[in-house]
């Protein structure tokens, strides 16, 4: 082989090595710049022999915590009175209790429904009479609150939520406790329709509510006796 041919082959071999080294280096740079991170990514674009480097912002990770529907179990105290707009009767506020379960939907506007056992206590006695006895009587009823509300602070992270709500509450009286006034289940109306409004706070797994429950139907059959209740709830949400 002539000397000139050896030189040409050597040059070709060297050029091949340079080309391969350049390709390898370019590939390494491309891998380094396009390695993904949570914040950004680099993109290398090559046109012919020229190479340009650009920056594109990668989309931020979306919050994996999503607002969920909530199941709630709760109990509470109520402070009840009767309007008893009669010249023959007087009344005063007494304390009772209730407990229930409910399901609440997600969203800024939310719905909630459930069932509640309510045991309010009332006190009613003859007007102008001498208060010598126990005039209290309790009424057991099953309530079905149907609620609509607004999440003022949405608890998407399940840490803190603030909301207001209004409810329609059909209630079915199922019993009357022992009393000195002679009131029995036949003395009260079986069905009462309530309107309810209040405010609620959700802190972690706790649910705290307070509001007022007003009956649009008379409790006692023979008297103008619309019930009203201030209530406070403490519950747990899941």
Helices and strands as residue ranges (DSSP letters): H 3-34, E 40-47, E 50-57, E 70-82, E 89-104, E 109-126, E 136-153, E 160-176, G 185-187, E 191-203, E 206-218, E 226-237
